[in-house]
Amino acid sequence: MAATMKELGIDRMSADDRLNLVQEIWDSLAQEIEREPLTEAQRRELERRVAAHAANPNDVVPWGEVKERALASARK
C-alpha cells in the first residue's frame, strides 16, 4: 500500500516546502521518462508533426493565444 501524505508528514510541511517536494518528484519522473525510448507510434507522430510544420512553418498559434484560450476554457 502506498504511503499517505499524513504518514510521511507531508501534510505538516509548509506550502513552499510541499511545492519544492513536488518539483523534486516531478524532476525525478522526468529523468526516468527521458531514459525510455519512444514507442513506434510516438516516433511516427513526432515525425508527422515535424513534417507538418516544415510544410507550413507559418501555420502556428502564438503561445499567448493558446494560453489565453486554455484559461478562458478553464473558467467556463
N, C-alpha and C positions, 0 to 999 in steps of 0.2 A: 504494500500500500504506500502511496506517495505521501511524503511529509506535508503537513499543512503549514501555512504562514504562522499560525499560533504556536505550533510545536517547534518551529525553527526560531521563534522570537521576532520574526519579520514584522509582525503587527505592532511591535513596540518601537520600531525604528522610525526616525523622522521621515517626512515625505522626501526630503532631499536624499537621504541615505537609501531609501527604497528605490528612488529613481536611478541612483547610481548603480544599485544592485541589478535592476532591470537591464540597464545598459551593459553591465558586465556579462549577464546571462545572454543577452542578445548577441553581443560580440563573440561569445564562445560558440553559439549556434552558427553564426555566420561563418566562422572559421571551419567548422565541421562540414557545412554545406559546400563551401568553396572547394574542399578536397574531393568531393564526389563528382564524378564525370556527368556530363549532360546525358539525358536519355536520347535515343534517336529522335523521338517526337519533339523534344525540346530543341535539339540541334536543327531539325528541319524548320521549326517555327522561327527560330532565330535567323536562319538563312533567308527565310521568306520575308521577314521584316526588314532585314538589311537590303535585300534586293528591291523591295517596295520603296524604301527610302532613296536608294540610288536612282531608281527610275523617276521619282518625283520628289526631289530634295526640298522643294518649296511647299509641299503639301504637309504642313505641320501646324500644330496648335501651340501657341506660346504657353509656357508653364503658368504664368499668371492667370491666363484664361482657364486652363484646366483646373487650377486650384480654386478659382472663383466659382466655377460650375460645381465642383465637388462640394464646396462649403454650402452653396445655395441648396443643393440637393439634400445635404445632411440636415438642413434647418427645416425642411418640409415635414 
